[in-house]
Amino acid sequence: MFNYRLYILFLLILIAFLVDIAFGSIHIPLLQILDVVSGKQIENDSWSFIIQQIRLPKAFTAIIAGSGLAVSGLQMQTLFRNPLAGPSVLGITAGASLGVAIVMFSAGTITSLYTIKELGISGSWLIILASSAGAALVMFLVLLISGAVKDHIVMLIIGVMLGNITLSLVSIWQYYSAPELIKDYLMWTFGSLGGVNGVQLMILTAVVFFGLILTFIASKSLDALLLGDRYAMSLGLSVKSARILIISSTSLLAGGITAFCGPIGFVGIAVPHLARAIFQTSSHRVLIPACCLIGALLMLICDIFSQLPGSQSVLPINIITALIGSPVVIWVIARRQKRRD
């Protein structure tokens, strides 16, 4: 049954991948798309350029980002034993936003505006480096605090407070900044899958792959933590070391994806619940690959819905993930309340 469900997910991802490439402001026949994907040359060079340089990288970015955010959300829900915990619960996303805000609001027209206008918000290496630095700073603070705090609930509250502090600093900068700078920053907060290609896509893939490897290493620890700290310690698990490994892998996944794609919400919260409902298990050896597949599929579907056929407009990915993810979160809350009743 497990393999059967995996095969279905793989098939759905393949279909969504091809549909995502086919959708856009310019209609390209499906046969031409299949020829380009299979490595064949087609007569229309503009179609070939659009598929290879724009749509294929965006579709691959959707798969990578969806997988990483889903797995990071799974880890947070297990670590804090909270069904509504997500990748942003430790303030990592807020830290990345702070790094971007510092560059945009402080550097002004000399640096940030030039790079944004020349390369686009998500294509600017300056924005990527600033976002990575902000996420790394908050991750360092969280790891430092986690060494002294043993209670997961207290750690959860501290993560939320760190996020609130960084968002407050961003709000202060916004209040005193020029309108054009605020507009550019808000565009970054909407999230985007279309600005990652070439070397950036390779780096993002490597970062997410390394984060997933750390997650697989921590799978036994995650299973033990589901039953509580005392039970995990009775099995010989070092809860402190496990927590540091889990936080590090989550920060790497969430921070890396936020740096390249901007903050993307709801995927990390919704997908782990869908994985548990579909596969009917709490084993992380099953849930981790399941979250990778479902997260990739969900992000591809969101990217498809963000396209407006026949139009040059593309909706921000954060809007679509909120529209799809919010009903899942509501369903989780309603189901938990029903069980309590």
MARPA-692775 format. One record per residue (C-alpha): x, y, z. Coordinates in steps of 0.001 Angstrom, whole numbers, padded with zeros to 6 digits, always signed. Example, Ala and Ser with C-alpha at 12.3 -4.5 7.8 and 13.67 -1.06 7.14 Angstrom:
# residues 2
+012300-004500+007800 +013670-001060+007140 
END
This chain:
# residues 341
+000000+000000+000000 +002878+002350+000832 +004564+001801-002553 +001204+002199-004319 +000711+005641-002768 +004257+006647-003614 +003761+005687-007259 +000581+007770-007401 +002409+010784-005928 +005257+010400-008432 +002749+010267-011286 +000876+013334-010011 +004155+015251-009647 +005105+014393-013236 +001712+015570-014522 +001831+018765-012436 +005413+019383-013596 +004418+019239-017279 +001296+021342-016715 +003336+023934-014826 +005759+024209-017756 +002873+024453-020232 +001132+027277-018386 +002167+030861-019007 +001483+034053-020925 +002706+032388-024153 +001004+029174-025264 +003454+026411-026198 +002160+023068-027553 +002659+020130-025213 +004556+018110-027853 +007085+020931-028192 +007503+020985-024423 +008101+017235-024327 +010723+017580-027092 +012618+020267-025162 +012405+018336-021870 +013702+015184-023585 +016659+017122-025020 +015506+017453-028622 +015938+020613-030682 +012845+022490-031853 +012560+025026-034661 +011165+027866-032556 +014149+029253-030634 +012004+031587-028522 +009924+028655-027252 +013096+026747-026447 +014481+029742-024510 +011250+030232-022536 +011094+026563-021550 +014783+026094-020708 +015574+029444-019098 +012285+030398-017429 +009718+027642-016987 +011943+024632-016258 +013991+026421-013545 +010773+027739-011975 +009222+024259-011909 +012384+022728-010396 +012469+025534-007815 +008864+024734-006883 +009785+021074-006295 +012848+021932-004216 +011156+024652-002160 +008033+022566-001520 +010078+019573-000356 +012306+021600+001955 +009512+023632+003563 +007348+020541+004110 +010151+018593+005821 +011156+021563+007980 +007529+021916+009085 +007388+018204+009953 +010446+018552+012163 +009056+021583+013990 +005718+019887+014671 +007505+016836+016080 +010071+018787+018114 +007488+021041+019761 +004647+018501+019610 +002488+021294+018225 +000327+020637+015131 +000466+024299+014093 +004248+024721+014270 +005967+025591+011003 +009343+026619+009562 +008889+030201+010750 +008238+029214+014372 +011891+029732+015381 +012067+033181+013806 +014296+031992+010951 +012042+033490+008282 +011769+036722+010248 +015569+036832+010518 +015872+036508+006750 +013340+039331+006356 +015392+041482+008718 +018535+040925+006645 +016733+041964+003469 +015194+044986+005204 +018609+046175+006415 +019984+046076+002875 +016957+047657+001207 +016216+050347+003764 +019787+051212+004795 +021799+050896+001584 +019259+052880-000418 +019748+053838-004026 +023503+053206-004157 +023461+049427-003803 +020129+047754-003267 +018060+049651-005800 +020675+049118-008507 +020934+045372-007969 +017162+044973-007664 +016483+046893-010871 +019250+045116-012788 +018630+041549-011610 +015177+041572-010031 +014384+041200-006333 +014861+037427-006163 +017725+037481-008666 +019922+039849-006699 +022870+038198-004966 +022888+041095-002501 +019364+040197-001369 +020247+036490-001192 +023330+037107+000929 +021475+039513+003227 +018619+037051+003700 +021028+034185+004407 +022961+036286+006923 +019777+037288+008765 +018552+033689+008929 +021985+032487+010096 +022078+035128+012851 +018713+034067+014272 +019694+030400+013917 +022843+031071+015951 +020807+032790+018680 +018313+029903+018758 +021087+027304+019015 +022764+029344+021746 +019554+029560+023745 +018603+025923+023132 +021757+024848+024970 +020476+026462+028158 +016722+025812+027786 +015481+022238+028184 +011725+022810+027852 +010380+022582+024282 +007430+024848+025069 +009733+027544+026440 +011898+027157+023341 +008806+027604+021178 +007876+030814+023005 +011427+032129+022696 +011401+031434+018943 +008119+033317+018530 +009476+036240+020559 +012660+036391+018477 +010480+036527+015371 +008397+039336+016866 +011518+041328+017747 +012946+041081+014241 +009593+041953+012629 +009318+044967+014950 +012732+046179+013809 +011633+045767+010195 +008467+047774+010905 +010517+050605+012414 +012716+050742+009272 +009625+050685+007074 +008105+053620+008944 +011115+055846+008241 +011862+054584+004703 +010973+055989+001294 +007826+054596-000393 +009767+053077-003315 +011975+051110-000914 +008936+049852+000993 +007353+048747-002287 +010446+046728-003263 +010569+045095+000162 +006873+044177+000040 +007408+042600-003386 +010107+040379-001858 +007796+039343+001012 +005231+038031-001499 +007651+035249-002453 +008708+034223-005939 +009804+031047-007703 +010716+032740-010969 +013970+034434-010054 +016049+031316-009322 +018075+029879-012202 +021570+028843-013207 +024078+028927-010377 +021440+030021-007866 +019337+026934-008569 +022390+024700-008126 +023232+026319-004778 +019617+026094-003583 +019480+022411-004576 +022713+021687-002694 +021544+023511+000445 +018154+021754+000522 +019734+018371-000253 +022175+018763+002658 +019321+019813+004943 +017296+016740+003929 +020291+014493+004630 +020489+015928+008168 +016769+015291+008561 +017114+011631+007533 +019953+011287+010050 +017634+012668+012745 +014669+010410+011799 +015157+007996+014721 +015487+010907+017121 +012265+012399+015762 +010433+009101+016315 +011681+008966+019909 +010753+012592+020626 +007140+011869+019638 +006793+009885+022872 +008315+012573+025092 +011736+013590+026339 +011847+011099+029196 +011086+008156+026936 +013691+009383+024444 +016275+009637+027231 +015402+006132+028428 +016324+004903+024946 +019754+006485+025327 +019002+009516+023146 +020718+012801+023918 +017774+015179+023698 +020034+018232+023618 +022100+016913+020688 +018960+015800+018843 +017395+019230+019301 +020489+020988+017945 +020557+018678+014900 +016842+019223+014216 +017053+022995+014626 +020150+023131+012404 +018540+021177+009577 +015292+023180+009839 +017192+026464+009815 +019214+025349+006814 +016098+024357+004873 +013889+027310+005826 +016694+029889+005719 +018044+028722+002358 +014633+028626+000681 +013669+032027+002125 +016926+033506+000897 +016337+032440-002704 +012520+032466-002944 +011382+034864-000248 +009135+033921+002684 +006587+031265+001658 +003959+030379+004231 +001506+027563+005040 +003302+024800+003092 +005315+023741+006135 +002213+023683+008331 -000220+021963+005976 +001855+019272+004247 +002873+017197+007329 -000819+016779+008241 -001644+015695+004698 +001226+013176+004820 -000006+011671+008105 -003563+011483+006791 -002557+009805+003512 +000020+007330+004834 -001572+006722+008253 +001737+006521+010118 +003882+008483+012526 +007194+006922+011426 +009507+009617+010141 +011234+007190+007792 +007931+007223+005911 +006810+010776+006650 +010025+012464+005485 +009893+011166+001871 +006093+011551+001928 +006419+015217+002906 +009013+015731+000162 +006638+014392-002481 +003464+016050-001206 +005283+019347-000649 +006667+019277-004194 +003225+018449-005604 +001486+021159-003587 +004004+023818-004607 +003687+022860-008278 -000104+023125-007992 +000239+026537-006315 +002559+027685-009096 +000050+026491-011710 -002755+028465-010055 -000534+031550-009838 -000343+031637-013646 -003014+033619-015417 -003445+032050-018887 -003265+034613-021688 -002058+037323-019316 +001348+038773-018450 +000420+038824-014762 +001581+036230-012239 +000081+036149-008756 +002550+036073-005822 +003120+032517-004663 +002401+033458-001035 -001181+034359-001917 -001819+030946-003485 -000161+028952-000683 -002303+030840+001858 -005489+030106-000096 -004665+026392-000281 -002921+025971+003078 -005429+027839+005254 -008289+025330+004710 -005911+022523+005711 -005007+024318+008948 -008712+024916+009669 -009371+021209+009034 -006603+020258+011497 -008038+022490+014226 -011577+021221+013618 -010463+017579+013682 -008551+018045+016967 -011559+019766+018528 -013818+016937+017359 -011531+014369+018956 -011541+016267+022266 -015338+016509+022222 
END
